[in-house]
C-alpha cells in the first residue's frame, strides 16, 4: 500500500483543479486509496455531495476567494 504525504497543507498558485486547470482551493483525500484530488471552488461544490462521504480529508480554502487584502497608499 502506498501512502501519500502532503508536504504543505496550504494550497498555492501551482495547485490546479483536476477538472478545469483553474487555481485549486479544495484538496480532497480519498479514504479508500489515500489519493488526493484538487478542485477549484466551482468544481468542489459540484462534487461535494458525492465525494465528501468518501473522503478522509476535505481541505477547503475557498474563503480565500473573498479575503480583502490590505492596500497601502503610502
ChimeraX commands (.cxc) that place a marker at each C-alpha (Angstrom):
marker #1 position 0.00,0.00,0.00 radius 0.5
marker #1 position 1.33,3.43,-0.97 radius 0.5
marker #1 position 0.90,6.33,1.42 radius 0.5
marker #1 position 0.82,9.87,0.12 radius 0.5
marker #1 position 2.17,12.54,2.42 radius 0.5
marker #1 position 1.04,16.08,1.79 radius 0.5
marker #1 position 4.06,18.32,2.40 radius 0.5
marker #1 position 2.17,21.57,2.77 radius 0.5
marker #1 position -1.47,21.67,3.81 radius 0.5
marker #1 position -1.89,25.10,2.23 radius 0.5
marker #1 position -2.72,25.25,-1.45 radius 0.5
marker #1 position -0.79,27.66,-3.64 radius 0.5
marker #1 position -0.93,29.03,-7.17 radius 0.5
marker #1 position 0.84,25.95,-8.53 radius 0.5
marker #1 position -2.04,23.70,-7.36 radius 0.5
marker #1 position -4.51,23.38,-10.23 radius 0.5
marker #1 position -8.05,21.99,-10.46 radius 0.5
marker #1 position -8.11,18.43,-11.81 radius 0.5
marker #1 position -11.26,19.27,-13.78 radius 0.5
marker #1 position -10.54,22.61,-15.47 radius 0.5
marker #1 position -6.99,23.71,-14.63 radius 0.5
marker #1 position -8.02,26.81,-12.63 radius 0.5
marker #1 position -6.32,27.50,-9.29 radius 0.5
marker #1 position -7.31,24.85,-6.75 radius 0.5
marker #1 position -8.83,25.90,-3.44 radius 0.5
marker #1 position -10.02,22.47,-2.24 radius 0.5
marker #1 position -7.99,19.28,-1.67 radius 0.5
marker #1 position -9.88,16.04,-1.20 radius 0.5
marker #1 position -8.08,12.97,0.13 radius 0.5
marker #1 position -9.97,9.78,-0.66 radius 0.5
marker #1 position -10.43,7.32,2.21 radius 0.5
marker #1 position -10.12,4.22,0.01 radius 0.5
marker #1 position -6.86,4.99,-1.79 radius 0.5
marker #1 position -5.33,7.93,0.06 radius 0.5
marker #1 position -5.08,9.69,-3.29 radius 0.5
marker #1 position -5.67,13.43,-3.43 radius 0.5
marker #1 position -7.85,15.38,-5.84 radius 0.5
marker #1 position -7.69,19.14,-6.32 radius 0.5
marker #1 position -10.64,21.33,-7.26 radius 0.5
marker #1 position -11.43,24.97,-7.88 radius 0.5
marker #1 position -14.31,26.32,-5.80 radius 0.5
marker #1 position -16.87,25.73,-8.56 radius 0.5
marker #1 position -15.97,22.09,-9.18 radius 0.5
marker #1 position -15.56,21.34,-5.45 radius 0.5
marker #1 position -19.18,22.42,-4.90 radius 0.5
marker #1 position -20.33,20.31,-7.84 radius 0.5
marker #1 position -18.75,17.09,-6.48 radius 0.5
marker #1 position -19.06,17.75,-2.73 radius 0.5
marker #1 position -22.22,15.66,-2.15 radius 0.5
marker #1 position -20.65,12.67,-3.89 radius 0.5
marker #1 position -17.04,12.87,-2.69 radius 0.5
marker #1 position -17.28,14.24,0.86 radius 0.5
marker #1 position -18.67,10.96,2.30 radius 0.5
marker #1 position -15.82,9.08,0.57 radius 0.5
marker #1 position -13.05,11.39,1.80 radius 0.5
marker #1 position -10.77,11.20,4.81 radius 0.5
marker #1 position -9.87,14.87,4.43 radius 0.5
marker #1 position -11.71,17.82,2.87 radius 0.5
marker #1 position -9.32,20.78,2.96 radius 0.5
marker #1 position -11.28,23.87,1.85 radius 0.5
marker #1 position -9.61,27.25,1.31 radius 0.5
marker #1 position -12.40,28.85,-0.73 radius 0.5
marker #1 position -12.70,31.56,1.93 radius 0.5
marker #1 position -9.50,33.00,0.42 radius 0.5
marker #1 position -11.55,33.96,-2.64 radius 0.5
marker #1 position -13.36,36.66,-0.67 radius 0.5
marker #1 position -10.48,37.83,1.56 radius 0.5
marker #1 position -9.72,41.51,1.39 radius 0.5
marker #1 position -6.02,42.21,1.11 radius 0.5
marker #1 position -4.90,45.41,2.84 radius 0.5
marker #1 position -3.60,48.01,0.41 radius 0.5
marker #1 position -1.02,50.57,1.43 radius 0.5
marker #1 position -1.43,54.04,-0.05 radius 0.5
marker #1 position 1.94,55.34,1.15 radius 0.5
marker link #1:1,2 radius 0.2
marker link #1:2,3 radius 0.2
marker link #1:3,4 radius 0.2
marker link #1:4,5 radius 0.2
marker link #1:5,6 radius 0.2
marker link #1:6,7 radius 0.2
marker link #1:7,8 radius 0.2
marker link #1:8,9 radius 0.2
marker link #1:9,10 radius 0.2
marker link #1:10,11 radius 0.2
marker link #1:11,12 radius 0.2
marker link #1:12,13 radius 0.2
marker link #1:13,14 radius 0.2
marker link #1:14,15 radius 0.2
marker link #1:15,16 radius 0.2
marker link #1:16,17 radius 0.2
marker link #1:17,18 radius 0.2
marker link #1:18,19 radius 0.2
marker link #1:19,20 radius 0.2
marker link #1:20,21 radius 0.2
marker link #1:21,22 radius 0.2
marker link #1:22,23 radius 0.2
marker link #1:23,24 radius 0.2
marker link #1:24,25 radius 0.2
marker link #1:25,26 radius 0.2
marker link #1:26,27 radius 0.2
marker link #1:27,28 radius 0.2
marker link #1:28,29 radius 0.2
marker link #1:29,30 radius 0.2
marker link #1:30,31 radius 0.2
marker link #1:31,32 radius 0.2
marker link #1:32,33 radius 0.2
marker link #1:33,34 radius 0.2
marker link #1:34,35 radius 0.2
marker link #1:35,36 radius 0.2
marker link #1:36,37 radius 0.2
marker link #1:37,38 radius 0.2
marker link #1:38,39 radius 0.2
marker link #1:39,40 radius 0.2
marker link #1:40,41 radius 0.2
marker link #1:41,42 radius 0.2
marker link #1:42,43 radius 0.2
marker link #1:43,44 radius 0.2
marker link #1:44,45 radius 0.2
marker link #1:45,46 radius 0.2
marker link #1:46,47 radius 0.2
marker link #1:47,48 radius 0.2
marker link #1:48,49 radius 0.2
marker link #1:49,50 radius 0.2
marker link #1:50,51 radius 0.2
marker link #1:51,52 radius 0.2
marker link #1:52,53 radius 0.2
marker link #1:53,54 radius 0.2
marker link #1:54,55 radius 0.2
marker link #1:55,56 radius 0.2
marker link #1:56,57 radius 0.2
marker link #1:57,58 radius 0.2
marker link #1:58,59 radius 0.2
marker link #1:59,60 radius 0.2
marker link #1:60,61 radius 0.2
marker link #1:61,62 radius 0.2
marker link #1:62,63 radius 0.2
marker link #1:63,64 radius 0.2
marker link #1:64,65 radius 0.2
marker link #1:65,66 radius 0.2
marker link #1:66,67 radius 0.2
marker link #1:67,68 radius 0.2
marker link #1:68,69 radius 0.2
marker link #1:69,70 radius 0.2
marker link #1:70,71 radius 0.2
marker link #1:71,72 radius 0.2
marker link #1:72,73 radius 0.2
marker link #1:73,74 radius 0.2
view
